[in-house]
Structures are given as C-alpha cells and as structure tokens.
Amino acid sequence: MAKICNFGIRFLDDKILGFFERDLIVIGASSGIGKSSLAVLLARNALQNNIQVSLFSLENGVGATKAKLCFIDYAKQSNRFVKEREFIDEYDKDPEKFAQYTKSWDELNKNVLAGDIPQFDLLEDYKKVDTVEKLLHEIKVRIQLGYKIIIIDHIDCLPILYARRNDFISQVMSALYDLAYNHNVCIITFSQVAKAINPNIQIPGKNDLVGGADKVNKATLVITLSRDKYHDEAFAHRMATLVAIRKDRYGQLYMGRLFFRNGDYEPDYTEINDFDERGFIVEGLNLDKVIKKFGSKN
C-alpha cells in the first residue's frame, strides 16, 4: 500500500502515519462529538496536500459544510473561544452577515483540474445516494474521475430505509472494501455509536458502533472518539477529546487526549498507555481514580 498523505492531526500521523491506498477507515463517535467537523478537517488537509477529495455529507443539510468552514475562519479571526453551535445558529439566520469569513471555503473550491474536474467534490443531498446501488455508483464515478480519498459522513443515515440495517451495513462495507482495494483509493466512513453502549465506558470500542462487527470487520482502521468529561472543566476554552485507534493495520491499539478549539485540533496531545479494549483507562476516565488522584470534583 502506498501512502496518500497525512491526516493533518499529529496524534493520528504519529501512530498510523496517514492515509494509505486500499484503506477502508471507520471513525465512530456519539452525536455532538465532532464527526462532521473532523470530516471537513480531513478533506481540507488532503486538499492542502494536492490530493483530490470527495466528501459525501449525508447527515447535514445543504450548505452545512460551508457553514463549518466559515466558523473556523470566524473563530480564528476573533481570537477567542467560540461555540460552534451558537455560530451555526446565527449563520443559518443570516449567512450574509458572515460573508467575509469564507477563506477556507474558497480555498477548497478554487482548484480545478484539467477538464474542469474540481479538486474538491461535495455531495450534500443524501437522497442522491439513498440506496446501496446509488451510493456505490456515485463513488465509482468519482474514482474514475481520479479522486483518491472518498469521505462518507455519515453512512448510518442511509439504512433507515432498510428493514434490516445490519444487512445494509454488511453489504455496503464489503462493497466499499472492494472498491478501495481494487482501485487503490482510501475510503473513510463516519459512524454513529450504538445507543446501548455501557454507560461506564467512556470511549467506544470498535464493536460499539452501529452495526458492530458487520461495520468493522472489513475496515483496515477503526478510530473512536469521545469527550473527556474529567478534563474538560480545567480547560473551558477548549474541549478535551479522547481519540482511540481501536484497530490498525498492524494490530496495535493507541489512545490519546487531544484538545479541540475553534474548529481544529491543537498539535500537542497526551498519549494514554494504560487502557483496555473496553475503554477503561487508568488516567482520566475512571471517576474513582480521578477523585483519588486529584480530589473531589465538587
């Protein structure tokens, strides 16, 4: 497998080196943790490395990707902590009010390759890919046009149309694996966490995603994210995010604490070494151990 480019997130680049041809990557998290923001960041980083990227934004409405990129520019220029949800609410009411914050959006859309093929391709209407056949057709078209990275956010919104969700997931993941392997591209899917996850586990395992084993068996990489609620309070201006590499190409497991501020991840991270596959970690996740080490939170 040949490397395509870096993730652009230092922890992931240090541990799994970046995107590779024939990768089928699953990234999972509960709602509100930042899956869609991460999808946009990965696309932006690949484009900055002159890699053609196609983003299927299936959960959010038309215009949501532009709004997220405007938020990043607005937050950086304001030089203060800004809550994304509050910005998006204001943006939706009056997009023209933030017309000067489109630098990142414009950069994604300015490069056009030979034959008027855009460097960045965006599909925001899930109705165009609401069956397995339509989804695979649109992906194949983009592969034929030369796109090296296909990002699907988020794939779980499609099988609501199917009586047997796991059958859909198994079928589509097998097909995506074949496409990535046979055409030397990288396909990234974003997944929701199943609601039945054990509440005592602070970061999901690979089988806690919707579809479980049907979702992850074909994947070459499985990454899960969660909010580190025991460290958020100390850093009110940024959000502590736990990122676990649950399955990698070489059978290794990694976990780190990253900080997310104003639409981007900071480069520094803390590696967490003492954890198991269930998500129990000595430092930062078990409330009893946090209280014993740092005292009561109250």
Disulfide bonds with the S-S distance in Angstrom:
none
